[in-house]
Amino acid sequence: MGLKDPAWYRESLRDGRITYIAGESVPDITQDPWFEVPIRNAEQDYVYDDPETRDIRVYETEDGTLAHRIFKVPMSEEDLEKRIQLAHITSISTAVSAVLMALYNIKGQVAQVNGQYAENIERIYRHCRDNDLRADQVITDAKGDRSRHPKDQDDPDLYMRILDKNQDGIYVRGAKLHITGASLVHEQTVMPTKAMGPGEEQWAVSFSVPTNTPGVKIINRAYARPGLSEMDYPLSATHNAPEGFVIFDDVFVPWDRVFLAGEYELAGILAHSLGLWERIGGLIGMVERSRLLVGTAQLLCEMNGIHRASHIQEKISDLVFYAEMLRMSLEHAIRNYKVTETGMVYPDPLAVNVGKFYGAANWHLMVQKLHDMGGGLVITLPTEADYRNEEITRYMDKYLHTKSDVPVEDRMRMYNLIRDMTADAYGGWELVTTLAAGGGLAAQRIVTMREYDLEGAKDAAREAAGIIPKHPAHAK
Ligand SMILES: Cc1cc2nc3c(=O)[nH]c(=O)nc-3n(C[C@H](O)[C@H](O)[C@H](O)COP(=O)(O)OP(=O)(O)OC[C@H]3O[C@@H](n4cnc5c(N)ncnc54)[C@H](O)[C@@H]3O)c2cc1C
């Protein structure tokens, strides 16, 4: 019980979990080079004695114990702000544990349909919180032919489903795709990918099982191979966590770990419980990256002597508009927080979805501007190994020179940052992730249109056209 430490976390991963990477089975991820960086980053979330981050990382539970803040349901503006700060210092493998906080918060709605499921949610939440465990968000199904319902697919397993039930529990089969940090967490917390209807009871399923449960198999996909140079790959070499293709091969789940087994009316509630928290996570990341984009562009253009050119200034100001729109969306979302009936404080969904949509829809355009400013060296710059080769160094120093106050190595680092951030390992991943993670653009459109005050806008048009009298406050 209680807060653990990095060594405990590392050891806890040696539990016989079945994982694969690059075509090989991995008997012990703590010994595998592919997992070195992700585990090192995840371990940092267990450092609780740093006075600078302790107050952000730790909170006191209602029982008087200490726990990681990822489990705290925000109940005040201060809680919400601390949660945002936490996102800046937390590895993705801990960030995804927000799934338990989101589930805990909807247990009242779940209880209205099935009290036992609500009790199970509370028990698993407390089990993870009190033992400092991590859980992932196992939601996205394989989905087969997107135009067909689960029951109409060629293979019924294309959506996770219940194969059988008995007095002890349920048997499930299916695969969940793209699951962030799946091999790095202790609990696989499964939820339906979408609302289900009558006739879809077997696909209305939610539960949580330990990662080493028999039948759970994870195929990892990482964007950065091990051993990358930090100079060549400043982001990929230091930040990566594989996504998991998580297979549930006839997995047995005892009843006390089941959150839903057939009551289709709960599927949508569970499926949507996390969306806002995923998207604000995405927005926070975009705010950070957009600022980095501005700084990178400005610095490189200064190094190359083009920063005063009008077309460059225009492009950089476009990046600033982008960065500021995102920053303001985030700030607006926090300042205009909402409160649920249970007292949970959450960011304004309209601002979060508009910000996430705007950031995702325009990232590629901003990257295009950066590439245009950077030129061909973005992808053809020789590597660090070339630069360290004595036969080559002097040529690179000579021909990569721009001006006396710009060390060639610094200029190389800027180009490497641009390539890695936008056109190589991490960058390729980011191009797709920006669009897909937290639901695609269409999902944000749906929420935005649901949240936007369309009736208010229509009334404004009616007033302006003289169809209805002007509101006194609007009369000029
Ligand atoms: C790096 C990364 C990390 C992720 N992490 C997680 C995670 O931790 N947990 C998790 O559960 N998921 C995760 N995801 C999955 C993410 O939520 C999905 O990628 C996203 O919801 C889109 O689903 P999809 O990939 O199946 O694409 P699709 O659903 O196939 O979407 C592709 C396109 O098809 C359209 N489309 C799909 N269905 C229909 C339809 N019925 N009618 C019309 N158009 C349709 C979509 O709008 C989109 O334009 C992650 C994804 C990425 C890339």
The ligand as a Tripos MOL2 file, in Angstrom:
@<TRIPOS>MOLECULE
LIG
   53    58     1     0     0
SMALL
NO_CHARGES

@<TRIPOS>ATOM
      1 C1         -0.5670    7.1290  -31.2790 C.3       1 LIG1
      2 C2         -1.9600    6.7480  -30.9460 C.ar      1 LIG1
      3 C3         -2.2930    6.4330  -29.6430 C.ar      1 LIG1
      4 C4         -3.5740    5.9970  -29.3290 C.ar      1 LIG1
      5 N1         -3.8510    5.6270  -28.0390 N.ar      1 LIG1
      6 C5         -5.0270    5.0270  -27.7750 C.ar      1 LIG1
      7 C6         -5.2780    4.4770  -26.4780 C.ar      1 LIG1
      8 O1         -4.4580    4.5700  -25.5590 O.2       1 LIG1
      9 N2         -6.4440    3.8290  -26.2680 N.ar      1 LIG1
     10 C7         -7.3720    3.6980  -27.2460 C.ar      1 LIG1
     11 O2         -8.3870    3.0910  -26.9850 O.2       1 LIG1
     12 N3         -7.1690    4.2090  -28.4730 N.ar      1 LIG1
     13 C8         -6.0260    4.8630  -28.7600 C.ar      1 LIG1
     14 N4         -5.7930    5.3790  -30.0080 N.ar      1 LIG1
     15 C9         -6.8040    5.1530  -31.0280 C.3       1 LIG1
     16 C10        -7.5490    6.3940  -31.4930 C.3       1 LIG1
     17 O3         -8.5220    6.7640  -30.5570 O.3       1 LIG1
     18 C11        -8.1330    5.9990  -32.8490 C.3       1 LIG1
     19 O4         -7.0400    5.9230  -33.7490 O.3       1 LIG1
     20 C12        -9.1810    6.9500  -33.3300 C.3       1 LIG1
     21 O5        -10.3210    6.8860  -32.5210 O.3       1 LIG1
     22 C13        -9.5670    6.6010  -34.7620 C.3       1 LIG1
     23 O6         -9.9530    5.2450  -34.8580 O.3       1 LIG1
     24 P1         -9.2380    4.2930  -35.8950 P.3       1 LIG1
     25 O7         -7.7810    4.4410  -35.7840 O.co2     1 LIG1
     26 O8         -9.8250    2.9500  -35.7620 O.co2     1 LIG1
     27 O9         -9.6040    4.9030  -37.3120 O.3       1 LIG1
     28 P2        -10.9670    4.7790  -38.0750 P.3       1 LIG1
     29 O10       -12.1150    4.6610  -37.1130 O.co2     1 LIG1
     30 O11       -10.8360    3.7300  -39.1040 O.co2     1 LIG1
     31 O12       -11.0690    6.2180  -38.7270 O.3       1 LIG1
     32 C14       -10.4630    6.5460  -39.9750 C.3       1 LIG1
     33 C15       -11.4490    7.4410  -40.7180 C.3       1 LIG1
     34 O13       -12.6510    6.7310  -40.9280 O.3       1 LIG1
     35 C16       -13.7550    7.5280  -40.4860 C.3       1 LIG1
     36 N5        -14.7910    6.6080  -40.0060 N.ar      1 LIG1
     37 C17       -14.6520    5.6040  -39.1160 C.ar      1 LIG1
     38 N6        -15.8290    4.9800  -38.9180 N.ar      1 LIG1
     39 C18       -16.7290    5.6070  -39.7010 C.ar      1 LIG1
     40 C19       -18.1230    5.4250  -39.9560 C.ar      1 LIG1
     41 N7        -18.8280    4.4700  -39.3460 N.pl3     1 LIG1
     42 N8        -18.7180    6.2670  -40.8240 N.ar      1 LIG1
     43 C20       -18.0170    7.2470  -41.4450 C.ar      1 LIG1
     44 N9        -16.7050    7.4660  -41.2600 N.ar      1 LIG1
     45 C21       -16.0670    6.6550  -40.3960 C.ar      1 LIG1
     46 C22       -13.1800    8.4000  -39.3770 C.3       1 LIG1
     47 O14       -13.9650    9.5580  -39.1430 O.3       1 LIG1
     48 C23       -11.8050    8.7220  -39.9430 C.3       1 LIG1
     49 O15       -11.9040    9.8010  -40.8480 O.3       1 LIG1
     50 C24        -4.5540    5.8920  -30.3420 C.ar      1 LIG1
     51 C25        -4.2320    6.2430  -31.6540 C.ar      1 LIG1
     52 C26        -2.9580    6.6660  -31.9670 C.ar      1 LIG1
     53 C27        -2.6320    7.0150  -33.3960 C.3       1 LIG1
@<TRIPOS>BOND
     1     1     2 1
     2     2     3 ar
     3     2    52 ar
     4     3     4 ar
     5     4     5 ar
     6     4    50 ar
     7     5     6 ar
     8     6     7 ar
     9     6    13 1
    10     7     8 2
    11     7     9 ar
    12     9    10 ar
    13    10    11 2
    14    10    12 ar
    15    12    13 ar
    16    13    14 ar
    17    14    15 1
    18    14    50 ar
    19    15    16 1
    20    16    17 1
    21    16    18 1
    22    18    19 1
    23    18    20 1
    24    20    21 1
    25    20    22 1
    26    22    23 1
    27    23    24 1
    28    24    25 2
    29    24    26 1
    30    24    27 1
    31    27    28 1
    32    28    29 2
    33    28    30 1
    34    28    31 1
    35    31    32 1
    36    32    33 1
    37    33    34 1
    38    33    48 1
    39    34    35 1
    40    35    36 1
    41    35    46 1
    42    36    37 ar
    43    36    45 ar
    44    37    38 ar
    45    38    39 ar
    46    39    40 ar
    47    39    45 ar
    48    40    41 1
    49    40    42 ar
    50    42    43 ar
    51    43    44 ar
    52    44    45 ar
    53    46    47 1
    54    46    48 1
    55    48    49 1
    56    50    51 ar
    57    51    52 ar
    58    52    53 1
@<TRIPOS>SUBSTRUCTURE
     1 LIG1         1 GROUP 0 **** ****
